[in-house]
Amino acid sequence: MPSLYSAHMQSQSRGGRVASAARAEPALIMLSGVPATGKSTFGRWLESDRGFAHVDVENGGFDRLGLSSAWSAVCRLPPPQVSPFIAALRGLRRPVALDWGFPPPWLPLVRALHDAGVTAWWFDGDRQAARAVFIRRATVQVEALDRQMGHIEAHQALFDDFYAGRVVQAIRPDGSFTPPDRIFATIFADRSLPCSHVGVDRIPGQPPERLHPPIGARGRLPHGGPILPASKADHHRGPGWPELARRSATWVGRDSL
C-alpha cells in the first residue's frame, strides 16, 4: 500500500502535463516566495514531523544530502536537461522539500523543475508584516530584501501566471503565521491542481474550503494576478516572459531570500 506521501506519478507530455497514472513515487516540492513568510520554518517542520528531506538550497542543504554535484549540474541558465537531478532526488527514496527563495531571473529553471515533477509553491501573505519579521530577525541586510522585492514586483504578472492555484497565504497582517498542518493540507489535499500528485488525507474536521486559502477577493491571486484554468496556467508565460528569459541569460542575481 502506498505511504502517506506516495505519488501516482504519470508519464508526462512535452509540455510537462500529467498524462496517465504509472507508479508510486515520493513527493517532490519546492517552497519559494516572499522573504520571511515562513518557508524554511515549514520545510523544517516537514522534515521533523512528516518525514521529508528539507533542502535549504542557499545554506548547505545539498551538501548535507550529498547532492551538491547534481545541483551544480542543473543550476544554470538557460535550464539544461533536469532529469538527472530529478533522478538524484528520487534516489533519496523519501519525499523532498526544496527551500529556495530564488531571484526572479531563475524562474525558467524553477519552471523546468516544476514541469519535471518538483511541484512549485509560492508563499505570500501580508507583505508589510513579512517585512517587519525580516527586519526583526536581522540576519540579512534590508537592502537585499528591497532588491528582491523590487524584482518580484517588477515581474509580478509572470509569478501570478506561473503559480496560479499554488499560492499559500502564510503570514497574516498581525505577523502571525498559518499553522504548518494547515499549509500541509493546502499543498497536498487538492489532487486536481497541476502536478499535485501526493495522496494525503485531509486533516479530520477541517473542510477543504478552510484549508485552501490561496485565492484572494474577486477571483484573483494576491497582488492582482488573474486566475487561469490549470491548463493555461501551466503553459501561459505572459507578455513579459521573453524579456525575463533574456535577462536570465545575462544576469544572475544572488539575493536569494
Contacts in CASP RR format, 6 or more apart in sequence:
PFRMAT RR
TARGET T0000
AUTHOR 0000-0000-0000
METHOD contacts of the structure
MODEL  1
MPSLYSAHMQSQSRGGRVASAARAEPALIMLSGVPATGKSTFGRWLESDR
GFAHVDVENGGFDRLGLSSAWSAVCRLPPPQVSPFIAALRGLRRPVALDW
GFPPPWLPLVRALHDAGVTAWWFDGDRQAARAVFIRRATVQVEALDRQMG
HIEAHQALFDDFYAGRVVQAIRPDGSFTPPDRIFATIFADRSLPCSHVGV
DRIPGQPPERLHPPIGARGRLPHGGPILPASKADHHRGPGWPELARRSAT
WVGRDSL
2 8 0 8 1.000
2 24 0 8 1.000
2 199 0 8 1.000
3 26 0 8 1.000
4 50 0 8 1.000
4 199 0 8 1.000
4 200 0 8 1.000
4 201 0 8 1.000
5 26 0 8 1.000
5 27 0 8 1.000
5 50 0 8 1.000
5 51 0 8 1.000
5 52 0 8 1.000
5 95 0 8 1.000
5 198 0 8 1.000
5 199 0 8 1.000
5 200 0 8 1.000
6 24 0 8 1.000
6 25 0 8 1.000
6 26 0 8 1.000
6 198 0 8 1.000
6 199 0 8 1.000
7 24 0 8 1.000
7 25 0 8 1.000
7 26 0 8 1.000
7 27 0 8 1.000
7 197 0 8 1.000
7 198 0 8 1.000
7 199 0 8 1.000
8 21 0 8 1.000
8 22 0 8 1.000
8 23 0 8 1.000
8 24 0 8 1.000
8 197 0 8 1.000
8 199 0 8 1.000
9 22 0 8 1.000
9 23 0 8 1.000
9 24 0 8 1.000
9 25 0 8 1.000
9 117 0 8 1.000
9 197 0 8 1.000
10 18 0 8 1.000
10 19 0 8 1.000
10 20 0 8 1.000
10 21 0 8 1.000
10 22 0 8 1.000
10 197 0 8 1.000
11 19 0 8 1.000
11 20 0 8 1.000
11 22 0 8 1.000
12 18 0 8 1.000
12 19 0 8 1.000
12 115 0 8 1.000
12 116 0 8 1.000
12 117 0 8 1.000
13 19 0 8 1.000
15 115 0 8 1.000
15 234 0 8 1.000
15 235 0 8 1.000
16 115 0 8 1.000
16 116 0 8 1.000
16 234 0 8 1.000
17 194 0 8 1.000
17 231 0 8 1.000
17 234 0 8 1.000
18 194 0 8 1.000
18 195 0 8 1.000
18 197 0 8 1.000
25 90 0 8 1.000
25 197 0 8 1.000
26 90 0 8 1.000
26 92 0 8 1.000
26 93 0 8 1.000
26 94 0 8 1.000
26 95 0 8 1.000
26 96 0 8 1.000
27 52 0 8 1.000
27 95 0 8 1.000
27 96 0 8 1.000
27 119 0 8 1.000
27 188 0 8 1.000
27 197 0 8 1.000
27 198 0 8 1.000
28 86 0 8 1.000
28 89 0 8 1.000
28 90 0 8 1.000
28 95 0 8 1.000
28 96 0 8 1.000
28 98 0 8 1.000
28 117 0 8 1.000
28 118 0 8 1.000
28 119 0 8 1.000
29 95 0 8 1.000
29 96 0 8 1.000
29 97 0 8 1.000
29 98 0 8 1.000
29 118 0 8 1.000
29 119 0 8 1.000
29 120 0 8 1.000
29 121 0 8 1.000
29 187 0 8 1.000
30 97 0 8 1.000
30 98 0 8 1.000
30 99 0 8 1.000
30 100 0 8 1.000
30 110 0 8 1.000
30 113 0 8 1.000
30 114 0 8 1.000
30 118 0 8 1.000
30 119 0 8 1.000
30 120 0 8 1.000
30 121 0 8 1.000
31 39 0 8 1.000
31 40 0 8 1.000
31 42 0 8 1.000
31 43 0 8 1.000
31 97 0 8 1.000
31 98 0 8 1.000
31 99 0 8 1.000
31 100 0 8 1.000
31 121 0 8 1.000
31 123 0 8 1.000
32 39 0 8 1.000
32 100 0 8 1.000
32 101 0 8 1.000
32 102 0 8 1.000
32 110 0 8 1.000
32 120 0 8 1.000
32 121 0 8 1.000
32 122 0 8 1.000
32 123 0 8 1.000
33 39 0 8 1.000
33 101 0 8 1.000
33 122 0 8 1.000
33 123 0 8 1.000
33 124 0 8 1.000
33 152 0 8 1.000
34 123 0 8 1.000
34 124 0 8 1.000
34 125 0 8 1.000
34 127 0 8 1.000
34 130 0 8 1.000
34 149 0 8 1.000
34 152 0 8 1.000
35 101 0 8 1.000
35 130 0 8 1.000
35 134 0 8 1.000
35 145 0 8 1.000
35 148 0 8 1.000
35 149 0 8 1.000
35 257 0 8 1.000
36 130 0 8 1.000
36 131 0 8 1.000
36 133 0 8 1.000
36 134 0 8 1.000
36 137 0 8 1.000
36 145 0 8 1.000
36 171 0 8 1.000
36 257 0 8 1.000
37 123 0 8 1.000
37 124 0 8 1.000
37 125 0 8 1.000
37 130 0 8 1.000
37 170 0 8 1.000
37 171 0 8 1.000
37 177 0 8 1.000
38 123 0 8 1.000
38 170 0 8 1.000
38 171 0 8 1.000
38 177 0 8 1.000
39 99 0 8 1.000
39 101 0 8 1.000
39 123 0 8 1.000
39 170 0 8 1.000
40 56 0 8 1.000
40 99 0 8 1.000
41 177 0 8 1.000
41 180 0 8 1.000
42 97 0 8 1.000
42 123 0 8 1.000
42 170 0 8 1.000
42 180 0 8 1.000
42 183 0 8 1.000
43 52 0 8 1.000
43 54 0 8 1.000
43 97 0 8 1.000
43 99 0 8 1.000
44 54 0 8 1.000
45 180 0 8 1.000
46 52 0 8 1.000
46 54 0 8 1.000
46 95 0 8 1.000
46 97 0 8 1.000
46 180 0 8 1.000
46 184 0 8 1.000
47 53 0 8 1.000
47 54 0 8 1.000
47 97 0 8 1.000
49 180 0 8 1.000
50 95 0 8 1.000
50 184 0 8 1.000
51 94 0 8 1.000
51 95 0 8 1.000
52 94 0 8 1.000
52 95 0 8 1.000
52 96 0 8 1.000
52 97 0 8 1.000
53 65 0 8 1.000
53 92 0 8 1.000
53 94 0 8 1.000
53 95 0 8 1.000
53 96 0 8 1.000
53 97 0 8 1.000
54 61 0 8 1.000
54 97 0 8 1.000
54 99 0 8 1.000
55 61 0 8 1.000
55 62 0 8 1.000
55 64 0 8 1.000
55 65 0 8 1.000
55 67 0 8 1.000
55 96 0 8 1.000
55 97 0 8 1.000
55 98 0 8 1.000
55 99 0 8 1.000
56 99 0 8 1.000
57 71 0 8 1.000
57 98 0 8 1.000
57 99 0 8 1.000
57 100 0 8 1.000
57 101 0 8 1.000
57 102 0 8 1.000
57 256 0 8 1.000
58 100 0 8 1.000
58 101 0 8 1.000
58 256 0 8 1.000
60 68 0 8 1.000
62 68 0 8 1.000
62 70 0 8 1.000
62 71 0 8 1.000
65 92 0 8 1.000
67 88 0 8 1.000
67 89 0 8 1.000
70 84 0 8 1.000
70 85 0 8 1.000
70 88 0 8 1.000
70 89 0 8 1.000
71 85 0 8 1.000
73 80 0 8 1.000
73 84 0 8 1.000
73 85 0 8 1.000
74 80 0 8 1.000
74 82 0 8 1.000
74 84 0 8 1.000
74 85 0 8 1.000
74 109 0 8 1.000
74 113 0 8 1.000
75 109 0 8 1.000
76 109 0 8 1.000
77 105 0 8 1.000
77 106 0 8 1.000
77 108 0 8 1.000
77 109 0 8 1.000
77 248 0 8 1.000
77 249 0 8 1.000
77 252 0 8 1.000
78 108 0 8 1.000
78 245 0 8 1.000
78 248 0 8 1.000
78 249 0 8 1.000
79 108 0 8 1.000
79 109 0 8 1.000
79 111 0 8 1.000
79 112 0 8 1.000
82 109 0 8 1.000
82 112 0 8 1.000
82 113 0 8 1.000
82 116 0 8 1.000
83 116 0 8 1.000
85 113 0 8 1.000
86 113 0 8 1.000
86 116 0 8 1.000
86 117 0 8 1.000
86 118 0 8 1.000
89 96 0 8 1.000
89 118 0 8 1.000
95 198 0 8 1.000
98 113 0 8 1.000
98 118 0 8 1.000
100 110 0 8 1.000
100 256 0 8 1.000
101 256 0 8 1.000
101 257 0 8 1.000
102 109 0 8 1.000
102 110 0 8 1.000
102 256 0 8 1.000
103 148 0 8 1.000
103 151 0 8 1.000
103 252 0 8 1.000
103 253 0 8 1.000
103 254 0 8 1.000
103 255 0 8 1.000
103 256 0 8 1.000
104 151 0 8 1.000
104 152 0 8 1.000
104 154 0 8 1.000
104 155 0 8 1.000
104 158 0 8 1.000
104 159 0 8 1.000
104 244 0 8 1.000
105 151 0 8 1.000
105 244 0 8 1.000
105 247 0 8 1.000
105 248 0 8 1.000
105 251 0 8 1.000
105 252 0 8 1.000
105 253 0 8 1.000
106 248 0 8 1.000
106 252 0 8 1.000
106 253 0 8 1.000
107 155 0 8 1.000
107 158 0 8 1.000
107 159 0 8 1.000
107 162 0 8 1.000
107 244 0 8 1.000
107 248 0 8 1.000
108 244 0 8 1.000
108 245 0 8 1.000
108 248 0 8 1.000
110 120 0 8 1.000
110 162 0 8 1.000
111 120 0 8 1.000
111 162 0 8 1.000
113 120 0 8 1.000
114 120 0 8 1.000
114 162 0 8 1.000
114 195 0 8 1.000
115 234 0 8 1.000
117 195 0 8 1.000
117 197 0 8 1.000
119 166 0 8 1.000
119 187 0 8 1.000
119 194 0 8 1.000
119 195 0 8 1.000
119 196 0 8 1.000
119 197 0 8 1.000
120 162 0 8 1.000
120 163 0 8 1.000
120 166 0 8 1.000
121 163 0 8 1.000
121 166 0 8 1.000
121 167 0 8 1.000
121 168 0 8 1.000
121 187 0 8 1.000
122 159 0 8 1.000
122 163 0 8 1.000
122 166 0 8 1.000
122 167 0 8 1.000
122 168 0 8 1.000
123 167 0 8 1.000
123 168 0 8 1.000
123 170 0 8 1.000
124 167 0 8 1.000
124 168 0 8 1.000
124 169 0 8 1.000
124 170 0 8 1.000
124 222 0 8 1.000
124 223 0 8 1.000
125 169 0 8 1.000
125 170 0 8 1.000
125 171 0 8 1.000
125 172 0 8 1.000
125 222 0 8 1.000
126 171 0 8 1.000
126 172 0 8 1.000
126 173 0 8 1.000
126 175 0 8 1.000
127 149 0 8 1.000
128 173 0 8 1.000
129 171 0 8 1.000
129 172 0 8 1.000
129 173 0 8 1.000
129 174 0 8 1.000
129 175 0 8 1.000
130 171 0 8 1.000
131 145 0 8 1.000
131 149 0 8 1.000
132 175 0 8 1.000
133 171 0 8 1.000
133 175 0 8 1.000
134 140 0 8 1.000
134 142 0 8 1.000
134 145 0 8 1.000
134 257 0 8 1.000
135 142 0 8 1.000
140 257 0 8 1.000
144 255 0 8 1.000
144 257 0 8 1.000
145 257 0 8 1.000
147 255 0 8 1.000
148 255 0 8 1.000
148 256 0 8 1.000
148 257 0 8 1.000
151 255 0 8 1.000
152 159 0 8 1.000
153 223 0 8 1.000
155 240 0 8 1.000
155 244 0 8 1.000
156 223 0 8 1.000
156 224 0 8 1.000
156 225 0 8 1.000
157 225 0 8 1.000
157 238 0 8 1.000
157 240 0 8 1.000
158 237 0 8 1.000
158 238 0 8 1.000
158 240 0 8 1.000
158 241 0 8 1.000
158 244 0 8 1.000
160 221 0 8 1.000
160 223 0 8 1.000
160 224 0 8 1.000
160 225 0 8 1.000
160 226 0 8 1.000
161 225 0 8 1.000
161 226 0 8 1.000
161 228 0 8 1.000
161 233 0 8 1.000
161 236 0 8 1.000
161 237 0 8 1.000
161 238 0 8 1.000
162 233 0 8 1.000
162 237 0 8 1.000
163 221 0 8 1.000
164 221 0 8 1.000
164 225 0 8 1.000
164 226 0 8 1.000
164 227 0 8 1.000
164 228 0 8 1.000
164 233 0 8 1.000
165 193 0 8 1.000
165 214 0 8 1.000
165 215 0 8 1.000
165 221 0 8 1.000
165 227 0 8 1.000
165 230 0 8 1.000
165 233 0 8 1.000
166 193 0 8 1.000
166 194 0 8 1.000
166 196 0 8 1.000
166 214 0 8 1.000
167 214 0 8 1.000
167 215 0 8 1.000
167 221 0 8 1.000
167 222 0 8 1.000
168 178 0 8 1.000
168 183 0 8 1.000
168 186 0 8 1.000
168 187 0 8 1.000
168 213 0 8 1.000
168 214 0 8 1.000
169 178 0 8 1.000
169 213 0 8 1.000
169 214 0 8 1.000
169 222 0 8 1.000
170 177 0 8 1.000
170 178 0 8 1.000
170 183 0 8 1.000
171 177 0 8 1.000
171 178 0 8 1.000
172 178 0 8 1.000
178 213 0 8 1.000
181 203 0 8 1.000
182 203 0 8 1.000
182 206 0 8 1.000
182 211 0 8 1.000
184 200 0 8 1.000
185 200 0 8 1.000
185 202 0 8 1.000
185 203 0 8 1.000
185 206 0 8 1.000
185 211 0 8 1.000
186 211 0 8 1.000
186 212 0 8 1.000
186 213 0 8 1.000
186 214 0 8 1.000
187 196 0 8 1.000
188 196 0 8 1.000
188 198 0 8 1.000
188 199 0 8 1.000
188 200 0 8 1.000
189 200 0 8 1.000
189 202 0 8 1.000
189 208 0 8 1.000
189 211 0 8 1.000
189 212 0 8 1.000
190 196 0 8 1.000
190 208 0 8 1.000
190 212 0 8 1.000
191 197 0 8 1.000
191 199 0 8 1.000
192 230 0 8 1.000
193 230 0 8 1.000
194 230 0 8 1.000
194 233 0 8 1.000
194 234 0 8 1.000
202 208 0 8 1.000
202 211 0 8 1.000
203 211 0 8 1.000
214 221 0 8 1.000
215 221 0 8 1.000
215 227 0 8 1.000
216 222 0 8 1.000
219 227 0 8 1.000
220 226 0 8 1.000
220 227 0 8 1.000
221 227 0 8 1.000
227 233 0 8 1.000
228 236 0 8 1.000
END
